[in-house]
Amino acid sequence: MSYGVGTVNVHKKLKLDKRNGSDNWYARLTLENGKRIVKSTKTDDLEEAKERALELYFETQARIKTSFPPKPASSSMSRNTQSRGCKMS
């Protein structure tokens, strides 16, 4: 699906679109977790837009892979109270 006047395939999960009324290219990413993101590359130059879109794609994928789930509240509570000298009964 194209959002505008032109679409360029950069990668199987990364496309560039030019929207009607805008000179800039927009990156359309489909991430490994199934989410889709659309962001402006803030440039009208196709080669620069490709570079920025690839950077955005790989940086976003890296953030997804390196994120850790939040710690359970009980473990952080114990540590906080112990560091203050409180005893838990």
ABEGO torsion letter per residue (X at the ends): XBABABBBBABAABBBBBBBGBABBBBBBBBAAGBBBBBBAGBABAAAAAAAAAAAAAAAAAAAAABBBBBBAAAAAAAAAAAAGBBBX
